Amino acid sequence: MAKMSTAVALLREKIQTTWGVRPAPAEAFATVAGEIPRGVMTEIVGPATSGRTASLYSVLAAATVGQEFCALDDTDDRFDPLTAAAAGVRLSQLLWVRCGGSVEHALKAADMLANGGGFGVIAIDMADTPQAAVQRIPLAAWFRLRRGVENTRTALVVLAQRLHAKSCSAVKIELERGRAVWRGRMPGGLLERFECAGQRVQQHQPRAVEFRVCR
């Protein structure tokens, strides 16, 4: 019986390798900020140095390590491939869309990608976008993006300082600046990391989340 089980496992692995057949992906991506569900919109918001970028890279790493393709709409050209790779993101699985500071281009690109399908994660990075520009985005645009990923295997993730799309998102992760952890005695100590915390709201149920972000 054990030999038969081993043979079946080897045969399944060979078929998956030969024909590109993989097990069904999980319903959510496990990240430092908790699970990011597919088929819905997730907001990750907070001020600078609150762990927004680390959270985004964690999402992209979880997806690309699983051999899924991801797309990043980089509104303000702030994506750092070296830092992302160090965080575990497989760059060969990532489509990087540089939007040159245009919110309109970022939204249009996300809409096209969502309707095209085939991506595990579509992320819109507006972390450095002026808040006035983000506030001018009509609610209808967020609803359109939400509809674009509904009933699909794609997770839509939006990174910003603050968003006004609460009614469109199924999950909202609000991050806060944490304390700095130093190595050695002050003065002259070395900054080791920032420890960030926040609140995750899912289905109107808030829950505290904590994690470490190295700098």
QUIDA-V41335 format. One record per pair of residues at least 24 apart in sequence whose ideal C-beta (glycine too) atoms are under 10 Angstrom apart, sorted by the first residue. I is the first residue (numbers start at 1). J is the second residue. If there is no record, write none. Layout:
i: {I:I}
j: {J:J}
This chain:
i: {20:22:22:22:23:24:25:25:25:25:25:25:26:26:27:27:28:28:28:29:29:29:29:29:29:29:29:29:29:29:29:29:29:30:30:30:31:31:31:31:31:31:31:31:31:31:31:31:32:32:32:32:32:32:32:32:32:32:32:32:33:33:33:33:33:33:33:33:33:33:33:34:34:34:34:34:34:34:34:35:35:35:35:35:36:36:36:36:36:36:36:36:36:37:37:37:37:38:38:38:38:38:38:38:38:38:38:39:39:39:39:39:39:39:39:39:39:40:40:40:40:40:40:40:40:40:40:40:40:40:41:41:41:41:41:41:41:41:41:41:41:41:41:41:41:41:41:41:41:41:41:41:42:42:42:42:42:42:42:42:42:42:42:42:42:42:43:43:43:43:43:43:43:43:43:43:43:43:43:43:43:43:43:43:44:44:44:44:44:44:44:44:44:44:44:44:44:44:44:44:45:45:45:45:45:45:45:45:45:45:45:45:45:45:46:46:46:46:46:46:46:46:46:46:46:46:47:47:47:47:47:47:48:48:48:48:49:49:49:49:49:49:49:49:50:50:50:50:50:50:50:50:50:50:50:50:51:51:51:51:51:51:51:51:51:51:51:51:51:51:52:52:52:52:52:52:52:52:52:52:52:52:53:53:53:53:53:53:53:53:53:53:53:54:54:54:54:54:54:54:54:54:54:55:55:55:55:55:55:55:55:55:56:56:56:56:56:56:56:56:56:56:56:57:57:57:57:57:57:57:57:58:58:58:58:58:59:59:59:59:59:59:59:60:60:60:60:60:60:60:60:60:60:60:60:61:61:61:61:61:62:62:62:62:62:63:63:63:63:63:63:63:63:63:63:63:64:64:64:64:64:64:64:64:64:65:65:65:66:66:66:67:67:67:68:68:68:68:68:68:68:68:69:69:69:69:69:69:69:69:70:70:70:70:70:70:70:70:70:70:70:70:71:71:71:71:71:71:71:71:71:71:71:71:71:71:71:71:71:72:72:72:72:72:72:72:72:72:72:72:72:72:73:73:73:73:73:73:73:73:73:73:73:73:73:73:73:73:73:73:73:74:74:74:74:74:74:74:74:74:74:75:75:75:75:75:75:75:75:75:75:75:75:75:75:75:75:75:75:75:75:75:76:76:76:76:76:76:76:76:76:76:76:76:77:77:77:78:78:78:78:78:78:79:79:86:87:93:93:93:94:94:94:95:95:97:97:97:97:99:99:99:99:101:101:101:101:102:102:103:103:103:103:103:103:103:104:104:104:104:106:106:107:107:107:107:107:107:108:110:110:110:110:110:110:110:111:111:111:111:111:112:113:113:113:113:113:114:114:114:114:114:114:114:114:114:114:115:115:115:115:115:115:116:116:117:117:117:117:117:118:118:118:119:119:119:119:119:119:120:120:120:121:121:121:121:121:122:122:122:122:122:122:122:122:123:123:123:123:123:124:124:124:124:124:125:125:125:125:126:126:126:126:126:126:127:127:127:127:128:128:128:129:129:129:130:131:131:131:131:134:134:134:134:134:134:134:135:135:135:136:137:137:137:138:139:139:139:139:139:140:141:141:142:142:142:142:143:143:144:146:166:169:169:170:170:170:171:171:171:171:172:172:172:172:172:172:173:173:173:173:173:173:174:174:174:174:174:174:175:175:175:175:175:178:178:178:178:180:181:181:181:191}
j: {67:66:67:68:66:153:63:66:67:68:120:153:62:66:153:155:62:155:171:58:59:60:61:62:63:65:66:68:70:120:121:155:157:58:59:62:55:56:57:58:59:60:61:62:63:157:173:211:57:58:59:61:62:87:196:209:210:211:212:213:58:59:171:173:175:196:198:200:209:210:211:171:173:198:200:202:207:209:211:62:155:171:200:202:62:63:121:123:155:156:157:171:173:155:170:171:202:63:120:121:149:151:152:153:154:155:156:146:149:150:151:152:153:154:155:156:170:146:149:150:152:154:155:156:157:168:169:170:171:202:114:122:124:142:143:145:146:147:148:149:150:155:156:157:158:163:165:168:169:170:171:172:121:123:155:156:157:158:159:169:170:171:172:173:200:202:142:156:157:158:159:160:162:163:165:166:168:169:170:171:172:173:174:201:123:125:127:157:158:159:160:163:169:171:172:173:174:175:198:200:126:127:158:159:160:161:162:163:169:172:173:174:175:198:127:159:160:161:162:173:174:175:176:177:196:198:127:161:162:175:176:177:127:128:161:177:175:177:178:180:194:196:213:215:127:161:174:175:176:177:178:194:196:197:198:213:173:175:176:177:178:194:195:196:197:198:209:211:212:213:125:126:127:128:159:160:161:173:175:196:198:213:78:79:80:83:84:87:125:127:128:159:213:83:87:175:194:196:211:212:213:214:215:157:159:173:175:196:198:209:211:213:84:87:89:121:123:124:125:127:157:158:159:83:84:85:86:87:88:89:123:87:88:89:211:213:89:120:121:123:155:157:159:84:87:88:89:90:91:93:94:120:121:123:157:85:87:88:89:90:88:89:120:121:155:89:90:93:94:119:120:121:123:154:155:157:88:89:90:91:92:93:94:120:121:89:90:93:90:93:120:92:93:120:93:118:119:120:121:153:154:155:93:94:95:118:119:120:121:122:94:95:96:113:119:120:121:122:123:154:155:157:95:96:97:109:110:112:113:114:116:118:119:120:121:122:123:124:154:96:97:98:109:110:113:121:122:123:124:125:157:159:97:98:99:103:105:106:107:108:109:110:111:113:122:123:124:125:126:158:159:98:99:100:106:109:123:124:125:126:128:99:100:101:102:103:104:105:106:107:109:110:124:125:126:127:128:129:133:134:159:160:100:101:102:103:106:125:126:127:128:129:130:133:101:125:128:125:126:127:128:129:159:123:125:214:214:119:120:121:119:121:123:119:122:122:123:124:125:124:125:126:129:128:129:130:133:129:133:129:130:133:134:136:137:141:133:136:137:141:137:158:137:138:141:142:144:145:141:141:144:145:148:149:156:158:141:144:145:147:148:148:145:148:149:154:156:144:145:146:147:148:149:150:152:154:156:144:145:147:148:149:152:148:154:148:149:152:153:154:152:153:154:149:152:153:154:155:156:153:154:155:153:154:155:156:157:148:149:152:154:155:156:157:158:155:156:157:158:159:156:157:158:159:160:157:158:159:160:158:159:160:161:162:163:158:159:160:161:159:160:161:159:160:161:161:160:161:162:163:158:160:161:162:163:164:165:162:163:164:164:163:164:165:164:164:165:166:167:168:168:165:168:166:167:168:169:167:168:168:170:201:201:202:201:202:203:200:201:202:203:198:199:200:201:202:206:198:199:200:201:202:209:198:199:200:201:206:209:199:200:209:211:213:210:211:212:213:215:212:214:215:215}
